[in-house]
Amino acid sequence: MKNINIAIDGPAGAGKSTIAKMVSARLGYIYVDTGALYRTIALYLTENDIADEDIESALENADVSLRFIDGVQRVFLRDRDVSDFIRTPEISMAASRTSAIPAVRKYLFGTQQKIAAENNVIMDGRDIGTVVLPNADVKIFLTASAEERANRRYKELSEKPGCPTYQEILDDIIRRDYQDMHRETAPLKQAEDAVLLDTTTLDLEQSAQAIIDIINEKLGGGNE
Ligand code: DC
């Protein structure tokens, strides 16, 4: 039987990963965070100080893979688990920049399609419904206002030392949105057949339930 593929795209900070994790746990699907792949490429290029013109050939040696340990995604560079090193603001900006490079997108395309072909997945990213899984069973475009996304990130970070200001976070989000939406290759945009879900006024539980409702309606099932 064909595996079920659910694509969730949207801008940075819309809550895609938290919400997709909740939904996939309830449905028993594998959650695939494709942003982690782009972040890992950015880490690899930064650590090895690779110039833009050498990126395509350097990718041949990158060896990026996803592994699922107790159903939880970890991302590896060769045999090194880098999952905890790719969440810094520097890597966020670097990933947004390097993800615009066609050779990088081409390199990660097959990895993403293979996981989706072999598993029931909820896959989140920027171009999953438009490019990676154009035939996904369900497509959702998850968004929230830039101010609300900055607000959420600020709350998350404000406990930690050296937290950026709300304004810095907002500026960063606006800059990343612009970069992700205006690149030539696979820009962030809503697929024609995607359902738009705006979570500006929804909490996590309400957002997860809204997604489950959309999935049930599309698949005609009774998943909670
Ligand atoms: O979702 P994230 O913030 O972890 O993603 C990091 C960067 O990777 C983001 O700026 C855009 C890029 N990305 C992409 O271009 N395509 C994807 N499918 C996922 C992420």
Residues whose N, C-alpha, C, O or C-beta is under 5 A from the ligand:
A	BS01	DC	A12 T34 G35 A36 Y38 S92 A95 S96 S99 D124 G125 R126 D127 D180
